[in-house]
Amino acid sequence: MTASKPHAVLLASPGMGHIIPMVELGKRLLTHHSFHVTIFVVTTDSATTTSQILRQTSNLSSLNIVHVPPIDVSDKLPPNAPVELRIGLTIVESLPFLSSSITSINNFPPPSALIVDIFGLPALPIARDLGMLTYVYFATSAWFSAVTVYFSDTNKKVIETHAESRQPLSIPGCTPVRFEDTLESFSSPGGIMYEGHLRAAKEIVAADGILMNTWQDLEPAATKALREDGVLGRFTKGEVYAVGPLVRSVEKIPEGGKKGGVLQWLDEQPAESVIYVSFGSGGTMSANQMREVALGLELSRQRFVWVVRPPREGDASGAFFNVASGVDAAMSYLPEGFVERTEGVGVVVPMWAPQAEILEHPATGGFVTHCGWNSVLESVENGVPMVAWPLYAEQKMNAFMLSEELGVAVRVAEEGGGVVGREQVAEVVRRVMVEEEGAAMRNKVKELKLSGEKALCMFGSSHHSLSEMRKECEIHVQASSSSSSSSSTSSPS
Ligand code: UDP
């Protein structure tokens, strides 16, 4: 163990979409940049799935994973509180545990850096008090990161004009955000979401550095804008690093090992013939919408794998805190006779599917996705074109980037009444799976896959970014150890 080897503490906030990228970052820091790594995982009632995912990383025994005792904030919030508020409060309640655990880590060198995601910001003062460097990890695009950095210093009038006039929001050096794709926090300036995002943005720009799960060649304009002092770089205190694409790798099943379930079914299907349909770790839809998806898949006459959840009216993230429950209920909402009629053509998986493995499977040829950034990266990493069906958060921006800029997705159009009809569902699926434009998208997404691999290799831009960040941490460790040794020699004994 070298004295200057940095020790990074990572805090993963609740939700698989937050835990997975944080664990992947931790693995990368450990295996490619020789950090000591400790990951604190804030658990919710999706703990079953969480431990399953974390078990897959247990082969990395030097990755020190600490589970924060589960926290239930339901009696402190109204039942319909937005998911962001619930996550935020859960993090705040976990701070005492986090603080005492960080100070008592004694099996490694003292922690030198704390890395949080955008919900873990309340933990940053703990790190500052302990003399650690602070980093914020955007497990999303450089474009969203750029919008947030710009927002930290934007006059409220600019957002008000965007909301009232419904004109695009200009972001220096980046693609403007169309009103149709804007964030919930911008559509009602001064509201609770707006204030929360603004507070977060101000804390993010004050961190010692920003990491993003993207890569330079995927988003050249936004990464450049964020790094240049003359554009957005002047708003951030520290460097901005594009370190991706970091996605969950698939565990290889040992020769002769049992596969079972959906993966075994995929083994029996022709190459690139199956469309995978899933709306992220917590995505839910109304009963009507679920019915239209079912009938649309049937109408498309394509093979499919569909992850279903019990419907929720008016709550697109209804399963965020409980992906492990509701397996039987989910199936009972399918249209009568659907499972029988689609036998052999499709597989319905209740609640949770092995997504990384499905997308990696050669039989998978398309992905109907809510455009959560992890899902997007997993699809790109496997060269799978998409149907973009955004639900909440920054997903509409992601959908725009995929369909309008990168040309690797067909976007679902909104329909009157808020329900996308079965005809459109069938049409978008066929456009990706059967039409020529689908073949063109498949070629493009395979190019992106190669570009992502290049970014992560030894001389790639993302590898370089993390090496730079490591140097920063190393210098910090050396400075701290020399100042503590000089204070100990100068102090009276
Ligand atoms: N996921 C999975 N099985 C499922 C649903 C989701 O393995 O049935 C994983 C998916 O592979 C991805 C993460 O959960 O890594 C979801 O993250 P994303 O950013 O796509 O969406 P979020 O859940 O944050 O909205």
Boltz pocket constraint, residues with backbone or C-beta under 6 A from the ligand:
constraints:
  - pocket:
      binder: B
      contacts: [[A, 15], [A, 16], [A, 17], [A, 18], [A, 20], [A, 139], [A, 248], [A, 278], [A, 279], [A, 280], [A, 281], [A, 282], [A, 283], [A, 307], [A, 351], [A, 352], [A, 353], [A, 354], [A, 355], [A, 356], [A, 371], [A, 372], [A, 373], [A, 374], [A, 375], [A, 376], [A, 378]]
      max_distance: 6.0
